[in-house]
Amino acid sequence: MLIKSALFRRKIILALALFVLLFGVFPVHAEVNGITEEEILHAQKGWAEGVVSIGRAYVDKKDYEAAAAEFVDAFYGYDKGPVLFKPTKASAVKFRSTKEEALSYFVKGSIPEDHGFVLQPWSNVRFKNAGIVIDSDSALAMGVYFFTDATTSEEVEVEYTFGYFKDESGKIRIMLHHSSLPYAE
């Protein structure tokens, strides 16, 4: 009886090992860390509302710098690892690899070329995704987003690519943000 029991245990262990080799992780892990398109769309909506909110705080003479710091903490993964950020209107300092550099771009700061992109202010931001690619616990979205000037109501079209990951609490965070104005001859 002991031999049959040991043989049965070995078969179970072998089957589990094969499952892990074939699928990489147990299904429970995939359910916890998998990203859905709905979550990406929700993150984009929150990001857009955050941009508008910071500009509104600036106009209303509220603490827009604190609002921007909360925005960067909520949407970007600087506290989790590297973030690749290439802002639209950056030329002297093309990339923003720290939270402080990102804040400088959004609300003015240590980088002289920065004029506070979200202080425009904008009355609306809308995303038009060309596509979203999901790879289990990360995703890429690319397309154009439109920023509506709160003063003139004119829209500015900007091309973007965002890379997302899901942190340990299940929140979608940005690890890649590249945006640029459309090519014009």
Secondary structure, 3 states (H helix, E strand, C coil): CHHHHHHHHHHHHHHHHHHHHHHCCCHHHHHHHCCCHHHHHHHHHHHHHHHHHHHHHHHCCCCHHHHHHHHHHHHECCCCCCCEEECCCCCCCCCCCCHHHHHHHHHCCCCCCCCCHHHCCEEEEEEEEEEEEEECCEEEEEEEEEEEECCCCCEEEEEEEEEEEECCCCCEEEEEEEEECCCCC
